[in-house]
Amino acid sequence: NVVHAQQALRAADVEATGLPLHGPSGLSLSTAKEVASRPGAWLLHGDLLQHQQLFEVLCDAVGGLDLVVLDPPLGVDLKSLWPQLERSCSPYFVAVHNTNLANQI
């Protein structure tokens, strides 16, 4: 999904960087502020609930987010995730790109 999103954004002349939230090349608290200084879109992939501090650092560095696009896998508890993301990042717009939200609405 991240690769497809990067291609779509780049086709619209929007620079996009894919960033995993885990693993050796994953975003960390020590690199989050540097990432926040880069222009363009961030495509973060991983478990948001396990990396809430990263969102707080990123969103503090840029003063919130304009748009959040969620593409959750089946089983994600959006009712737990959303309040934390909203509190940390105060997005103006939200899009949900998936139908894997059974019994969540």
C-alpha positions as CSV (number, residue, x, y, z in Angstrom):
1,N,0.0,0.0,0.0
2,V,2.8,2.4,0.8
3,V,4.5,1.9,-2.6
4,H,1.2,2.5,-4.4
5,A,0.5,5.7,-2.3
6,Q,4.1,6.9,-3.1
7,Q,3.5,6.4,-6.8
8,A,0.1,8.2,-6.8
9,L,1.5,11.2,-4.9
10,R,4.6,11.5,-7.0
11,A,2.4,11.4,-10.1
12,A,0.7,14.5,-8.7
13,D,4.2,16.1,-8.0
14,V,4.0,15.6,-4.3
15,E,7.1,14.2,-2.7
16,A,6.4,11.3,-0.4
17,T,8.6,9.3,1.9
18,G,7.7,5.8,3.1
19,L,8.8,5.3,6.7
20,P,8.3,2.0,8.7
21,L,7.6,2.3,12.4
22,H,9.6,-0.8,13.3
23,G,12.8,-2.6,12.4
24,P,16.3,-1.4,11.9
25,S,15.4,1.2,9.3
26,G,12.3,2.3,11.2
27,L,11.5,5.7,12.5
28,S,12.7,6.4,16.0
29,L,12.3,9.2,18.6
30,S,15.8,10.3,17.8
31,T,15.1,10.7,14.0
32,A,11.5,12.0,14.2
33,K,12.4,15.7,14.4
34,E,14.7,15.4,11.4
35,V,12.0,13.6,9.4
36,A,9.5,16.4,10.4
37,S,11.7,19.0,8.8
38,R,11.5,17.3,5.3
39,P,9.0,18.6,2.8
40,G,6.3,16.4,1.4
41,A,4.1,13.6,2.7
42,W,5.1,11.0,5.2
43,L,3.7,7.5,4.6
44,L,4.1,5.8,8.0
45,H,3.4,2.1,8.2
46,G,3.2,0.0,11.3
47,D,1.2,-0.4,14.5
48,L,0.2,3.1,15.5
49,L,-0.8,2.1,19.0
50,Q,2.8,0.8,19.7
51,H,4.4,4.0,18.4
52,Q,2.2,6.7,19.8
53,Q,5.2,8.7,21.1
54,L,6.5,9.1,17.5
55,F,3.3,10.7,16.4
56,E,3.4,13.1,19.4
57,V,7.0,14.1,18.5
58,L,6.2,14.5,14.7
59,C,3.0,16.4,15.3
60,D,4.6,18.7,17.9
61,A,7.4,19.5,15.5
62,V,5.0,20.5,12.7
63,G,2.1,21.8,14.7
64,G,-0.4,19.0,13.7
65,L,-1.3,17.3,10.5
66,D,-3.5,18.5,7.6
67,L,-4.6,15.0,6.5
68,V,-4.5,11.5,8.0
69,V,-5.3,8.5,5.7
70,L,-5.9,5.3,7.6
71,D,-5.6,2.0,5.9
72,P,-6.1,-0.4,8.9
73,P,-5.9,-4.2,8.6
74,L,-8.7,-6.3,9.8
75,G,-8.8,-6.4,13.6
76,V,-7.5,-2.9,14.3
77,D,-9.4,-1.3,17.2
78,L,-10.1,2.1,15.6
79,K,-12.0,3.2,18.7
80,S,-8.8,2.9,20.7
81,L,-6.5,4.3,18.0
82,W,-8.4,7.3,16.9
83,P,-8.6,9.3,20.2
84,Q,-4.9,9.0,20.6
85,L,-4.1,10.1,17.1
86,E,-6.6,13.0,17.2
87,R,-5.2,14.2,20.5
88,S,-1.6,14.0,19.3
89,C,-2.0,15.4,15.8
90,S,-5.3,17.2,15.5
91,P,-5.8,16.5,11.8
92,Y,-8.0,18.7,9.7
93,F,-9.1,15.9,7.4
94,V,-9.3,12.2,7.8
95,A,-9.8,9.5,5.1
96,V,-10.3,5.8,5.8
97,H,-9.1,3.7,2.9
98,N,-10.4,0.3,3.8
99,T,-13.4,-1.7,4.5
100,N,-11.8,-3.8,7.2
101,L,-13.6,-2.0,10.0
102,A,-16.3,-4.6,10.8
103,N,-18.5,-3.6,13.7
104,Q,-16.6,-0.4,14.3
105,I,-19.0,2.2,13.0
